[in-house]
Amino acid sequence: MENSTGVPNSTEETVTPLCHNDYCLPDQDYIAMVEEHIQPTSGEWVLVAFFVVLFTVGLVGNFLVCYAVIKNSQMRTVTNLFIMNLAIADLMVILICLPPTLLVDVSETWFFGEVMCKIFLYFQTVSVAVSVLTLSAISIERWYAICHPLSFKSTPSRARNFIFSIWLFSACVAVPDLITAQIHRTLPAYYDDVQLLLSCRPSWSERAQFMYQMFLLVGLYFLPFCLMAFTYTMIAYVLWREDIPGVNETSRGHRTMLDNRTPNAEMQLQTRRKAAKMLITVVVVFGICNLPVHILNIIRYSKILDSMNAIPIFSLISRLLCYFNSAINPIIYNFMSAKFRKEFKTACMCCVPRLKRGAIHRNPKWGESYNFSYSRTHCQTEQFTLTSVKD
């Protein structure tokens, strides 16, 4: 006798065939076919190698960002505290989200159970929210510091409170993912004991998920980028017209132009320009790398997905771009910030045991020069000699 699925009901220990379109396949052959299907192909091994590179670069780079800010007191500016917060969010993406994504892309199976499914989707949303809100906070802080320096005094204490608020808000925004994430089976219910071809995704209706994704697109992408476009446009206007408000004011409160400024004011202007270029680059890269995944989620839950044959490729590219963004930020800091570059080099040299270096000089303008050789111990006890050079 057969049940409603066309699979014979039997209590005997016989091979039960899976029938489809008048073609029956024994259980063990069907399971073997599924196991062969989830094995990595040659192209997928290339994907694995690329993910491993992203994992290594992202893990080391973002750790160095946190190390540089924590280890050196001179690096603990308001902007750098926000940058460290961005690096922590990227580390969370690299450690929690990247490995499961790689395994799912290769095997088409979620192996980690429902609890990890909820954590995975939850922290994906949290990390995106923390990143975009941190970038928004940096743009607002820079806008006040450069365009309206007398209106608001930003301090590390206020920055920490703002960072706490960012994490709290992001944790609340991602709650729907925590509640609705479930394991979904691709195989027929008859194969409940076969833990293959499982997927981790939200369980509520497609309409509800579509509305939630629209909220994320508008609230965590479109509006923040409109804000950052405005603030950085104003920052660029002020910096590149060669006039920094609030700097080198006369006794009557009038601003002096660059031609009348001291060399210190000229250096400050150049430093702020470099910082603005770096931050604008980070924002642009974040926007480019995260836009595809928002588009993918919208078309997926608006049912446009079925008519688009290129979606699997687009889905893979969008996920790769997200992880690429988490790995590329420290490289941007290294190339565009002399302070971060110096701290990265110092950290790397300190990791080499018993490797002695010599002729370490400090800029006489900021302090007296030193000539000494140092090893791992010096990196821990005389860190100040390597980190006080101004940009």
N, C-alpha and C positions, 0 to 999 in steps of 0.2 A: 504494500500500500504506500502511496506517495502523499506527502504533505503539500501545502499550498505553494511551496517553492519548487516543487518538482524533484525534491531529494527524497529517495526512499527511506521509510522508517523501518529500522531493523534493530533487533536486540542482539543479533548474532555478531560475532567478531569477524565480520567480512568487510571487504573493501567497499566503501560506499562511494559511488561515482557522483561527480558533479556534472549535471546535464545542462547544456545550453544549446538551443537550436538543434535539437535531436542529436547532439554530440555529447557523449558521456566520457568524463575523464576521471580515473581513479583518484582517491584522495591523496595518496602519497605522490603521485605524478603531478597533481595540481600544486601541492605544497612545494615540491621540488622546482616547479616552474616559477612560483612566486619567489622562492629563495634565489633562484638564478636571476630573476628580474631585478632584485634589489642590489645585486653585486655591482661595484663600481666599474664603469667602462673606462677605456683609455682617456677619453675626454674628461671624465669626471675626476680622474687622478690629477689632471692639470688643475682642475678646480680646487682639489684638496691642497695642492702645493701653493696655489695663490692664497687660499685662506690661511695656511700656516704662516706665510710671509706676513700677511696682514695682522695675524695674531701676535707674532713676535715683535714686529715694528710698533704696533699699538701698545702692547704691554710695556715694552722697554721705554718707549718715548713718553707715554703719559706718566709712568713712574718717575722718570727723570724730571718732568715738570713739577710734580708734587715734591720731589726731593729738593729741587732748586729753591722753591718758595719756602719750604719748611726749614731747611738747613741754614739759609742765609737771611738774617733779619732785614738786610737792606732790600731784599726782593719782596718783602711783605707789604707792598703797596696795595691800595684798594683794587686797582685793576688786576694785579697779579693774584690777589685772593679769588677774584672771580674766575680768572684763567685756571687756577688750581681746581676750582669747583667744576669747571668744564672738563678738566682732565679726569676728575673722579667719575663724572658721568660717562666719559668715554671708556674708562677702565671697567666700569660696570657692564657696558655693552660688550667689550672684548671678552671678559671673563665669563659672564652669565649667558649672553645671547649668541655669541659667535659659534662656540663648539656645537650646541644643539642644532643650530641652523645648518652647519656644514653636514652633520650626520643625516638630517632630514633631507637635504638636497640630494645627497648621494643615494640614500637607501629608501627614500619616500616613506619612512616610518618614524614615528615618535616612540622612542624606547624608554622614556624617563618617567612615565606615570602621570597621573592627573595633577598631583601637587606641583610637580616641576612644570607642568604645562601652564598652570595658573601663574606661577612665579615668572616663567619665561615671558608670557605675554604682558604681564603686569610691568615688569622692569623694562621691557622694550618701550612702552609708552612713557614710563617715568623718566627714562634716560633722555628721550626726545624732548619731553617737556622741560626737564632741567636744563638741557643744552640751549634751547631756544630762549627760555626765560633768562638764563645767565647772559647770553649774548645781548638780549634786550637791556638787561641791567647795566652791562658794560657800556653800551651806547648811551644810555641816559646819564650815567656817571661821568663819562667823557664829555658829553654835551654840556652838563653843568660846569665841569671843571674848566673847560676851554671857552665856552660861549657866555656863561653866566657865573664866573668864579665867586662873585660876592653874594650870590643868592642862596647858595647851599654849600655847606662844608661837609664833604664826604670823609668819613673816618673808617679805619679798620673795624672798629666796634659796630658801626652801623652796617658795614658791608657784611659782617658775620650774621647780624640779625636778618638782613635781606636774604642772604643765602639760606638761612633756616626757613624763611617764609617760602622761598622758591621750592625747596624740597617738600615742605608741607603741602603746598598747593599742588605740586606735581603728583604726590602720593594720593591726593584726593581725586584728581582728574582721572587717574588710571584705575580707580576702583571698579568700574564696569568690566574691565578685562579680568580682574581678579575674580569677580563673581561669575561671569558667564563662560570662562574658558573651560572646555571639556575635551575629552578624547572622543574622536569619531572613527568608526570602523569603515573600511572599504570592502573587506571581505564579507561574504554572507554570514548571517548570525550563526549558521551551522558550525562555523570555524571560530567560535569564541575562544578556544584555547590556543589559537595561533596568533601570536602577538606581532603580526607583520602588517604593513600597509595601514598603520594607524596615523591619524592626523590630529594636531592640536589646533583648535580654532574656537571662536565664540559660539555659544549655543543658542543665543536669542535670534529673533527673526531677522531676515535680511534687511527689512525696512528699518528696524531699530539700529542695526549695525551701520547701515548707510547714514542715518542721522548722526550717529556718534562719530563716524569718520568725517562727516561734513563739519561737525563741531571742532574736531581736531585740526582739520585743514584750515578753517577760518581762525580759530583761537590760538593755535600753536604754530601757524605758518604765515598765513596771509597778513593778519593784523600786526604781529611782531615785526615782519619784514617791512611793512609800511612805516612803522615807528622807526626802525633802524635806518631806512632810506632817508627819512627826514633828518634824524639826528646827525648822521654822518655827512649828509649834504651840507648842513649848517657848520659842522666841524671843519670840513674841507674848505668851505668858504672863508671861515675865520683864519685858518692856518695858512692858506695859500694866498691870502691877501696881505700877508706879512704883518699881521696885527694881532697880538694876543691880549684880549681884554684882561684887565686886572694886574698885568705884569709891568713892573717898572713905572708905576704911576708917579706923577709929580706931587709936590706938596699940596697943590690945589685940586688934586684928584683927576687931572686930565691925563689921558694915555699918551705916551710918546710912541712915535713910529719906529720901525726897525732900524732906520738909518741913525737914529739917535740913541740906540740901545747899547748896552755894554756887551762885551763878548759873552758874558754869562747868559744874557737874554737871548742872544743869537743861538747859543748852544741849546737852550731850553726849547726854542722854537723848532730847531732841527730834530731834537729828541721827540717832541710831540708829533711832528710830522711822521717820523718813522713808526711811532706807536700807532698812529691813525692808519697808516698804510697796512700794517700788520693786522690790525683788528678788522679793517674793511675786507682784507683778503680772507680772513677766517669766516666772516659772515657770508661772503659770496660763495665760498666753497661749501659751507653748510647748506646754503640755499639750493645750490646745484645738486648736491648729493642727496638731499632729502625730498626734493620735489617729486622724483619718479615714484617713490613708495606711497606718497599721498595720492598721486594720480592712480596708481595701481589699486589701492584700497577703494577709491571711489568707483572706478569702473567695475571692480569685482562685485561690489554689493549693489550696484545699480543694474546688474544683469547685462551689461555690455560685454562681459567677459566671454560669453559663449560664442560670440560672433567674431572674435579676434584670435586668429591662429598664432600670432606672435606673442601671446601673453606669457607662456612659459619662459621664453627668452627674456622678455621685459621684466618678469618677476625676478629672475636670477640677477639681472643687471641692477635692478633697484636695490636688492639686498646687498649686493657687493658694494654699491656706492655708499650705503649707510655705514658699513664697516670700514670702507676706505676713508670716509670722513673722520671716523674715530681714530684712525691711525695716522692721518696726514697732519693734524693740527700741531703736534710737537715738531714736525719737520718744518712747518711754516715758522714757528717760533725760532727754530735754529737758524734759518736763513735770513730772517727779517729782524731779529732782536739780538744785538751784541751781548746784552746781559744774559739772556737765556743761553746763548751759544757758549759763553764763558763758563756758566754754571754746568752745562752739559759736559763740557770738556773736563772740568774739575772732577765731576762725579765719576766719569769714565776712568780718569787717571787714578782716582782713589780706589777703584775696584781692582786695579792691577797690583797684586802683592809684591812688596819689596822693589818696586820700580821707582828708582830715584830720578828726580828731575832737578834741574838747577836753573839759576839765573831767573828767578821769579821777581819781577819788578812791579812796584806799584807806581802809578802816575804821581809824580812829585806835586802836581797841582792839588791832589786830594790827600796826600800823605807822603811820608818819607819812603824811600826805596829800600827794598830788602833784597839781599842775595843769599840764598840758602838752598840746600838740597832737602827734599822731603820724601817721605815714604807714606805708607798707609796711616801711620800715627800722626804725621803732620797734617794730613787731610782732615783729621778729626779735631786736632788741638789748635791749629793755626789757620782755620778756614778763612779768617778775616783778611788775610794777606792776598787771597785769590779773588775776592768778590767785591772790592771797593772801587773798582775802576768804573767810571761813568761812561755811558754811551757817547 
